[in-house]
């Protein structure tokens, strides 16, 4: 863990440089190696083709990020990471935000260790 899931509406797919966003978000998590093991970081993006925003009368768009982490991190650490991730999103989408209707959101999802199953040999590379 952690996992980043970026959902975005297909009406902005040509304007958002999604690979660059995923790299930036991974870099934020990598900058906290004592909180998140580098070998556990995963990010992915899902283009949404079926959605409705507000009343549906405009070509509105949205990007929603979910950060999934296992339990046990300190509250201050979670706040710092989330603040940095959201600031990264705001910066990445600043130009597009100034040109069109766009909603940005992010949520933190934390689950107990008893609710996850993991097997990962990628960690060995970073020891």
C-alpha angles and dihedrals in degrees: 000000000000110000125187119202117188117195117190137172116252093233089078100039094111093050106046110065091220096188090055091050092051090050092050092049092048088050090056091054092044088056087066101057094154090057101036124030108231092225091060098054116112131168133183140169130221120200110214117217098172116053143115125215124200111318093341095238096114134049090257120171137195143193119201123185125197118197110198118195137165119250124268107065120126117257093239091052092051091049093049093050094045092047090051094046093050092047087052089053092048091050094045093051099036096108094045091045090057092053106044146013106284134161119205121193140162135189135191117224116192122183136183123262089241090064098057137070120199140174117174131161093178089088089070091068092060098048 
